[in-house]
Amino acid sequence: MSNRQTKTDVILIGAGIMSATLGSLLKELVPDWEIKVFERREGAGEESSNELNNAGTGHSSLCELNYTVEQPDGSIDISKAVKVNEEYQVSKQFWSYLVNSNLIRNPREFIVPVPHMSFVQGEQDVTFLKKRFEALSNNPLFQGMEFSDDPEKLMEWIPLMMKDRALDKPVAATRIESGTDVNFGALTRTLFTHLKSKKVDIKFKHNVDDIKRASDGSWELKVRNVDSDTVERHTAKFVFIGGGGGSLHLLQKSGIPEGKGIGGFPVSGLFLVCQKPDIVAQHRAKVYGQAPVGAPPMSVPHLDTRYIDKKESLFFGPFAGFSPKFLKYGSMLDLVTSVNTQNLATMMAAGVKNVSLTSYLIKQVMLSKEKRIEALREFVPNAKSEDWDLLVAGQRVQIIKDTAAGKGTLQFGTEVISAADGSIAALLGASPGASTAVSVMLEVIKKCFPQQITAWEPKIKEMIPTYGVSLVNNPELVHENHASTARTLGLSEGLPLQKARRTVS
């Protein structure tokens, strides 16, 4: 065991997209700050950020039906869709800044244009989709969206999905060409390559075993070298816990009051993957449907075109599963060891409230491959089992906490938990996650560095021109922002947005 102790300005725990983004922002804002990164795996982006562990959708609410909720009066609440869309625009602006500054070279290595679509069947869902389209297409952020319930038009848009489909019930879809497929694994690795060039000390195969407050208010980390099993002590003025599902345990070890009473519920995922060129060539879109009754939001079925290592494939899923692990490469004891006297009652209340979710997950775990192929046939009627392989994706840990909605409420989003003095912050939760990383990390900066934020604002606005400005309330900025980021990132060569239009049979 080594007693060597080092001091630094910032420590980032976890080499995923969140730490990569926060590190990149801080290096632009305060280049002279010393930053260290500790990652238990052998490289960057090997857990939730990895391209095989998520759907790669640049979440901007163009196709995700669960971001638009029908109200009791029949109206459609688009507030969450607008919020997520604006947050994704912030991410694209920051990536564009990095490209324009030659800090990252080739954006096509991590982002490509892929149309985003929603697809529904049955009179009730078609009516919902029409109302959703009307609500969104009146908003400047969603210009260019098309709607059709004409099977011939849908055959043009999604031939693989319409071929051999029994049209015994109404079908409809919306489509918008400004959607994207993002390889978050490649982006994460690119950002860490950039950080390494900026003299950030990145330590792989180093696990943070413990974290505690030092007498001077800084944080002391016990870090174990996985290979040599030696222990080092590192202290920092500010610590960010961005370890995906592993963040909850470290937040608990920190002992900050803000982290008490919070629990976590792990959900795993599986995808069916097709790499046969003749099939892949028949579908170019990310198509989202409606979630089954009782399914968690991250289990909304979708058929996605993916670009990984310059090769196209199709992903269908995700199918939910259950494992007590909090990370794909975690421990079977993760769930048990996360329960303590402070969150036991909260966890028990969540168990009582979510019997239907538990039942759904059990059924999902028990599905055979053929049953999963049957679910795929709702999207691809003539799908054959031999053309599709099963891929185990990443683990997600949903937050469980007491809220105004009641004790033991399961949260389906991301949340920053930070100490009152801003010296430590942790990111918990899942979707929309990586797509909104820049907005979430700007929230961390605002919460944790309140004394510096005013001085930093000019630089932040240089990186994110619309920082502090609502796009939806400034329609003229929407087109300007879209054209600028599309041109820089090579998404649509800055072509003007279309007016929303509707094709109805």
N, C-alpha and C positions, 0 to 999 in steps of 0.2 A: 504493500500500500504506500502511495506517495502522499506526503503532506504538503506538496507544492501548492501555493495559492497565488492566483493572479487576479488583478483588478481590471475592470473595463467599464466603458460607458453603457453599452447596451448588450444584452444577451438575448438571442432569439432561440427558442426551443422548438425544434422541428424544422426540417428542410422541405416544407411544402409551399404551395402557392401563396399562403398568407404571410409567412416569414419572408419569402422572396420579395413580395410586394412591399412590406413594411421596411425591410432593409434597403430596397431600392429607393423608396421615398426619402428615408432618413439620410441616405448618402448624398442625395441631391440637396436636401435642406441644410445639413450640417456635415460637410465632407470630412471634417477633421475628427469627428467622433469615432471612437474605436468600437467595432462591432464584432461579436463572436457568435457563431451558430453551432449548436450541438444537435446531431441527428443520430438516432440509434441504428438506422439502416446504412447500407453501403453507399448510397448515393441520394441525390435530390429527387423529390417527387415520386417516391416509391409506394406511398400509401394512397390516401384519397385523391391526391392530385394526379396520380398516374393515369395515363390515357386509357388504360384497360379497366380502370376502376370507377369510371364515371361515364356519363353519356356524351360528354364533350359539347353539350349545347351551350352556346353563348346565350344564357337566359336573359331575354329581353321582353318576355310576356307576349311574344308574337304568336305563340302556338300553345302555351300552357293553360289549359282550361281551368285548372284549379286556382289560378291567380285572378279569375273574374267570377264573382259569386252572384247568383240570382237572389234578389231580395224577396221578401214575402209579397211585395206589391208587384212583382214581376220585372222590376227594373234590374239593371246589371251594375254592380258596384265594381268599377275599374280602378279604384284607388291603389290597390296593391300592384296591379299590372303597371300603372304609371310609375310608381315608386321603383319597381325592379328595372323597368326600362331605362329610367333616368340613371340609375346606378350603373347599368351596363355601359351607357354612353360615357360615363366618367372613366370606366376601365379602358375603353377604346381610346379616349383622349390621352390617357397616360401612356399607353402602349405606343400611340402615334408620336408623342413627345420623345420617347426613348429611341424610336426609329429615326426621327428627324435629327436627333442629336448624335446619331451614329453610335449609340450605346448598345443597341441591338441591331443586327444587320438585316436579316431576311424574315419579314413578318409571315411570309407564306409557309415558313417552317412550323408555325403554330396556329395560324388562323386562315380559313378559306371561306368564300361565300357559299352558302347552302340555303335554299329556300326553306322557310319555316311554315308548317301547315297544321291545321287542326282538322280532324276527320271524325264525323259522328254518323250514327245510324239510328233510325227510328224517329217517329214524328216529334216526340217530346224533345229529344236532343237536337234535332234539326231546327226546331223553333228557338231553342236556347242559343244555338250557334248564330242564327240570324240576328237575334237581339244583341248578342255579344259583338258581332261584326258592326252593327249600327252604332253601338256605344263607342267602340274603339276607333272606327274610321272617321269619327267626328273630332278625334284628338290628333294634333299635329305629329305626335310621336309615332303614330301608326298609319301614316299616309302610305299609300301603295298597296294596302291590303285588298285582296279580292275575295269575293264570296261566290260560290256556285253550288247549286243542287242539281245541275244538269249532268247526268252520267257520262255523256259524250265529252264534256269539258273536263270532267274528273279523269277520264281515260287519258286525256292529253297530259294532265298534271302528274298522275300517279298510276301509270299503266300496270305495274306489278300488282298493285292493290285492287285494281278494277277488273283485271283479267279473270274470267270465269266466276265473277261475283254474281250470286243470285240476287237480283234486284226486287226482292219481295217486300222490301220496306224502304222508305225514303233514306237517301244518303246526302251528305253535304260536306263541304270543306271550305276553309279559308286558306289563303296562300299569300305570302309576302316574300319577295325576292331578297330583301336586305338582311335575311337571317345569316347566321354563321355557324360553322363547326370549329371548335377550339380544341387544340391538343394541349391541355393544361399541363401535362407532363413535360412536353417539349418547352412550353413557355417557362415553367418552373426551372428547368435545367438551364435555359438561356439566361434567365435572370440571375441565377447563382454563378454562372460563368462571368457575367457582368460584375457581380459583387466581388468575386475573387480578384478580378482585375483592379478593383478599387481597394484592395488590401484588406478585405473582410476575411477574418479567420474562420474557416468552415471546417468543423471536425465531424467527419462521418464515423460511424461505429462507436459513438460516444453516447451513453445513456444517462439522462439526468435522473438519479435515484432519489434525491431529496432536495428540498428548497426551504429555506427559513430566513427570517428577518435577522439581520445583524444589529448590533447595538447602535451603530451610527445611522440606521435607517435603510442601508443598502440591503441587497439580497445575496445570500450565500448559497451556492449550488454545490451539491455533491455529485460529481460527474465521474462515471465509470467508463474506462476504456474497455470495450467489449472484447477486444483481442487479448490484451495483456491482463485484464481483470485488475488493473491498478486504478486507484481513485485519486482524483484531483479536486481541489477546492477552487471555485471561481466566484468572485463577487462582482456585482454590477449595480449601478444606480437605477437602471430600468431593465425589467425583464418582461418579455412577451412570450406567453405560452401558446404556441401555435402547433400543437402536436396532434391535431385531429381528435380522435376518440380518446387518445392518451392525455388530453389536456385536463380532464376532470380530476384524475388522481393527483396531478401536480397542483391544481388549484386548491384541492382539499389540503394537501401538505403545506401550502403556503400559510394557511390559517387565517387568511383575511376574512373579516366578518361578511363581506359581500358574497363570498363563495359558500357560506354555510347554508345547509338545508336544500342544496341543489343535488338532484340525482340524474342518472343517465340511463337511457334504454337503448340497447344496441339493435340495429336492424341491418342484416346483410343483404346483398343483392346478387342476382345472376342474370346474365344476358345470353340469348341465343345469337350466334354470330355466323354469318354467311360470307365466304370469301370467293365464291365461284363467280368468275368474271361475267358469264352470260346472264346470271341472275342480278348481280350487283349493278350491271349496266342498265337495268330496267327501272331503277329507282334512284332519284336524286332529290332528296328532301329529308327534313326531320319532321315526321308526322306524329302528332300527339292525339290520343283519344281521351275518353273519359275513364276515370279510375273506377274499378269495381267497388261495390258497396262494402264499406268496412276497411278498405285499403288505406294505408297511410299515403299522404300526398306524394312521397318520393317513389311510389309504385304506380304512378300514372303510366299506362302502356304507350310505348312509342316505337316507331320504326325509323331508324336513323341511318343516313349516309354518314360514314366516318372516314376521315383521311388520317391514316397512321403510317408513319415511315413512307410517305408518298404513295401509299397504296390504298385503294378504296375497298371498303367492306360495308356490310349492313349489320347493325345491332338491333335486336328486338328485346324489349323488356322494360324495366327490370322486373324480375320475379323476386318478391321479398323472401327472405329467409331469416332464420334466427341462429345466432351464435352468442354465447356469453362473452366472447372477445370484444374489446373496444377498438381494436385495430386488426387489420387483416393478418398481421404478423404478431398479434398480441397473445395474451394468456387466457386460458379457459377460466381463470379465476377473476378476470377483470370485473365482471358484474358483481360478484359476491363481495370482493374487497372494496368496491365503491360505496357499499351500504354501511352507514355508521349511525350513531345515536342521533345525529343532527338531521339526517334525511330519511330515517327509517319510516316515520309516520307519513311523510310525503310519498315515498315509494309505495307504501302499502295502499294509500289512497289512490294512487295512479293505477295500481293493479286492479282494484275494484272497478275503477272507471273505464278501464280499457279491456274488458273481457272480450268484446267483439274483435278488437285488434289482435289480441292473443290468439283467438280462435282462427282468425284469418291467417296469421303467420304460421300456425301449426299446419293448416291446410296447404299453404304454399310450400312448406318444407317437404311435405309428403308427396308433392306432385312428381309423377314420372316424367321422363322426357317427352313421351307421346302426349301427355296431358298439356305440357307446355307448348308443343307443336299445335295442339288444338286451339290454344289461346292465340298463337301466331296466325292461325288461319282466319281469325276475325279481321286481320289486316292483309294477309296474303292467302287468298282462298286455296290456291293450289300448292302451298308449301309442302315440301317433302322432308321427312326427318333426316335423311342421309345428307341433305344439303346444308344442315345447320349443326353447329357444335355448341356445347354449353360452356360458358365462361363464368367463373366465380369472380364477382366484382368486389369493390371495397366495402368496408364496414362504415356505418354511420351511427353516431350516438345522439339520439334526440334528448333534449333537455327536459327534465321533469322538475317543476318548481310550484310553489304556492303562488297563485295570482288572484286577481279580482274575480276570475272565473271559478275559483275554488281551489281546494287543496289538491296537490298532486296532479297538476295540469300538464299534459304532454304538449311540448312546444315543437312546432314544425318550421323552424327557421334558424338563423344564426343570431348569436347574441354575444356582445362583448361584456365581460365581467371585469371590473377594474377596482383597485383599492382606492380609498378616498383621497389619498395623497398622490395618486397617479403613478406610483413607482412600479406597479406590476399590473398586467392585463392578460386575460385569457380569452380565447375565442372558443365558444362552444356551439354545437348544433350542426346543421347540414344545409340543405338546399335553401336559396339558390347559390350559396357558398362561393365557389371560385369565380363565378361570373361577376360578382359584386365585390371582389377582393379589394379594389382600390378605394371604393367608398367606405368599406368596413375599416380598412387600415387608416383612412383619414379620420374616421370616428375615434380610433384608438389614439391618434396623434392629438386630436382636439381635447379628448378626455384627460390624457396623461401629460400633456405639455402645455397647459393653459397659459403659462407665463410667456412662452415663446411663440404661440400661434399667431399673434398679431404681426410680429416681425417676419414670420415665415410666409404670410399670406401672399406677398408679391410673387415669390418663387412658386408657391402652389398654383397661383393663377397662370403663371407661365407654363406649368406642366398641364394644368387642367383649366382651359380658358373659361369654362362655364362654372367654375367653382363658386358656390354661394348663390348661383342664379338658377331659377326654376326654368327648365326648358319648356315645360308645358305652358307656362305663362308668357313665354317669349317665342312665339311660333317662328319668327324670322331667324332665330338662332338654330332651330331644329335642322333646317335645310343646310345652313352653313356648316354646322357641326357634322352632319351626315356626309356632306360632300368632302370635307376636309379629312375626316378619319378614313373614309372609304378610299380616297386617293392615296393616302399615306400607307394604309395597310393592304392596299391592292384588292379591295373587296368588290367595288363596282365601278372603278375608274372615275368616281365622282359624278356619275350620271345623275341628272335631276330626278327627284322622286316623282313617281306617278301620282296622279289623283286617285283616291280610293274609288274603285269601280265594282260594279256588281253584275254578275251574270246569273240569270235565273231561268230555268227551263219553263 
